[in-house]
């Protein structure tokens, strides 16, 4: 029979992929206990499609390895074996208890044990449940079903001990609270606040991965505030905390200081890429360092360039890829360009529209306006110009190349690049529309030099 939820509603059986079931059955047929573990159980009980189907078992790693043809011992010392099936991989972990704390991430050693003790060493109650595939019921040793009903994030056992075992769990608490919109239980929250200063023990890559999940959530504003209120933001992104109490000209920013503005900008994003979300988070990071209370109004001269420099350092600290870093730095450096777009000559305007990343830059302009004065006229003007450009934009293939200009009598050198760029501007202005016209245009300028 199926189990039941805390309010006695029947629990449906999750749809478990065939290759996961095959691994489970092989373990059971060999005489071992096998349970679906962790996030898949949580998501199923929440009515969400599970993403990862991991198994927990009484079989020790050496036995698991021997039972299957293709395996990877990803963490055999911690009891983890990855089974390679044609349809995908299945992670199988031996029931274990963690002993000692080695580095704020891993235990000094582990002891293989039973399912209850395994559940007790996990992070949060909602992640500590199992699903008995054969009995079709929840196995709950930690009160996870009750906390799902209460809609709270609660650490298993003593919160400080859980966070000392793996400091990243503090970020995970913020992430689950943000995504599920569950408040963090008071004792767990107090432990996050008290232990936040130790998040520096965690690698930039692991922090980046959790930060990405938080700011990619539709509820990212809640996560932004939780990171700040907990003290984690001060440790992982002190540059964001420095935006607090940095006031802005009220005629343009009635919402308040730069920290408040940044949160609002984030909140208005609609299904952003990670780079766009980071660009929004960091777009005004240069304002604290350029604040000037001038006679007429508050100004931030050069905050775009300073912000780009700061953003590059942050991206390096979080171990972002070069491609991600370049896009984020571009968004921060160029986020003010829209103030000048309507007055630009067509050729210069079109060069802006041709920039790699412009579409995300335009979206940043939209949310920047919404997060401040909410006057959308500049954005709408630029959007209209961009749409017009898309309709008439010529092929990006050049009409002429350097060798063509050499054949026309030009000598190799920097003048060829200048001539080709001038030709492209003429093309943007619709003065030149095809190769013949381009040859005539260049020839006229060469003749004019004689």
Helices and strands as residue ranges (DSSP letters): H 18-29, E 34-37, H 39-45, E 54-57, H 61-67, E 71-75, G 76-78, E 80-85, E 88-94, E 96-99, E 109-112, H 115-120, G 125-127, E 130-132, E 137-139, H 144-150, E 152-153, H 159-165, H 168-180, E 183-184, H 186-195, G 196-201, H 204-215, H 220-230, H 232-236, H 238-241, H 258-267, H 274-282, G 288-290, E 292-293, E 298-299, H 303-317, H 322-334, H 338-341, H 346-353, H 358-370, H 377-392, H 402-407, H 414-428, H 435-449
